[in-house]
């Protein structure tokens, strides 16, 4: 088997294991990651708006 396939399979198995054995901690981790993505998207939007002179704060 290809090494890349083995690593992807192992990662998927680990994620499934954690979701099944620790669902509350997994949900917290997902919420944290989604929060980071939201903050990053808001920062990019603010940057683009400031480039075009329409900088308004995101509430």
C-alpha positions in Angstrom: 0.0 0.0 0.0 1.1 3.5 -0.7 2.5 5.4 2.3 0.1 8.3 1.7 -2.9 6.0 1.7 -1.7 4.4 5.0 -1.3 7.8 6.6 -4.7 9.0 5.5 -6.3 5.8 6.7 -4.6 6.1 10.0 -5.7 9.7 10.4 -9.3 8.9 9.6 -9.3 6.0 12.0 -7.9 8.2 14.8 -10.6 10.9 14.1 -13.3 8.2 14.2 -11.9 6.7 17.4 -11.8 10.1 19.1 -15.3 11.0 18.0 -16.7 7.7 19.4 -14.7 7.6 22.6 -14.6 11.4 23.5 -17.5 13.1 21.8 -17.7 16.1 24.1 -13.9 16.9 23.7 -14.2 16.3 20.0 -17.1 18.8 19.8 -15.0 21.4 21.7 -12.1 20.9 19.4 -14.3 21.4 16.3 -15.8 24.5 17.9 -12.3 25.9 18.5 -11.2 25.2 15.0 -14.3 26.8 13.5 -13.7 29.8 15.7 -10.2 30.2 14.3 -11.6 29.9 10.8 -14.2 32.5 11.5 -11.6 34.9 13.0 -9.4 34.4 10.0 -12.2 35.0 7.5 -13.1 38.2 9.4 -9.5 39.4 9.3 -9.3 38.8 5.5 -12.6 40.6 5.0 -11.4 43.6 7.0 -8.1 43.6 5.0 -10.0 43.6 1.7 -12.4 46.3 2.8 -9.5 48.5 4.0 -7.8 48.1 0.6 -10.9 49.4 -1.2 -11.6 52.1 1.4 -14.8 50.6 2.8 -13.5 49.6 6.1 -16.3 49.0 8.5 -15.9 46.8 11.6 -17.5 43.4 11.5 -19.9 43.0 14.4 
